[in-house]
Amino acid sequence: MNYRHAFHAGNFADLVKHAGLTLLLDALAADPAPLTIIDTHAGAGGYDLTGELSRRTGEAAQGIFRLMGDPEAPQPFQALKQSVRAGNPDGDVRFYPGSPSLIAGRLRPRDRYLACELREDDGATLARTLAPFAGAEARQADGYGVAVTEGLLARRLFVLIDPPFERADDYARIAAVMSDLLPANPGACIAAWLPLKDLETLDAFARAIEPIAPGALVAECRLRPLDNPMKMNGCALVIAGAPAGLEGPLGQVCEWVARLGEGRGRGEVWRLEG
Ligand SMILES: C[S@@+](CC[C@H](N)C(=O)[O-])C[C@H]1O[C@@H](n2cnc3c(N)ncnc32)[C@H](O)[C@@H]1O
């Protein structure tokens, strides 16, 4: 496990994932019933963009710094911007919230949040990040396994799956989590973040989950044409059981982020068959 999210924190792909995450959490909170949230690949919880790892790639420059500098950015980014401002009370953007900070900050007293991280170092930071939040728990464990064992016990369930895609079987394991959970809990919402390198990988994943998650939303953001499969050319958020009304806001997010590329980017939201 070489992946460290600090290298990529606040980049264009985080904007799609985290703006999408805030939209999902706010929509799910419209229902007052208790919610169990499982974050299968949680990372460190939050990131210092002045730290060595972040500075080495500088990816946040074409991500969160562009967003925070654009007063005209569409409304669906407001919740993410607000969270970034709250984490940086002095004004300058130095700290960027990971999915755990965004989720923990939105927990209601009756909700439960399980954040899984396999790395010991990032897991320790994650545990410190979540310590102040009642209802939040950091676990050094395989998130796919926890999603299934704990998810099967939950009534209202939201699962975020955000692997590093270092292993060839990540797509199959995401599909397996969906097929283990959705028949037992058809009301569950499961969101998976995917890198976009070539189209066939996304299409193959869509074909694999279509029977399990018919009508799932795909929020797709391409920074550039997908003609170099060695590059991360964009990303997608695939959401089974998405609350109603998110197509428009997710589309605005993807379109804005697609303009951060060198041109010929494209953002759109579509649905799987079914
Ligand atoms: C893309 S990062 C997560 C970023 C985080 N979701 C966020 O948005 O802030 C993926 C993380 O998953 C961890 N990881 C890899 N395989 C895992 C597994 N099977 N279970 C739990 N964590 C895993 C990696 O160590 C890495 O920190």
The ligand as a Gaussian input file, in Angstrom:
#p B3LYP/6-31G(d) Opt

LIG

0 1
 C       -8.258000       7.746000      -1.996000
 S       -7.726000       7.532000      -0.348000
 C       -9.107000       7.979000       0.614000
 C       -9.436000       9.440000       0.637000
 C      -10.648000       9.779000       1.462000
 N      -11.797000       8.964000       1.108000
 C      -11.032000      11.225000       1.293000
 O      -11.865000      11.531000       0.419000
 O      -10.525000      12.069000       2.034000
 C       -7.727000       5.789000      -0.192000
 C       -7.267000       5.278000       1.175000
 O       -7.647000       3.907000       1.295000
 C       -6.682000       3.221000       2.079000
 N       -6.908000       1.783000       1.812000
 C       -6.446000       1.019000       0.780000
 N       -7.032000      -0.188000       0.800000
 C       -7.892000      -0.215000       1.840000
 C       -8.834000      -1.152000       2.350000
 N       -8.984000      -2.346000       1.767000
 N       -9.561000      -0.817000       3.432000
 C       -9.433000       0.404000       4.034000
 N       -8.567000       1.351000       3.586000
 C       -7.812000       1.054000       2.506000
 C       -5.383000       3.797000       1.610000
 O       -4.377000       3.614000       2.566000
 C       -5.766000       5.283000       1.411000
 O       -5.489000       6.036000       2.567000

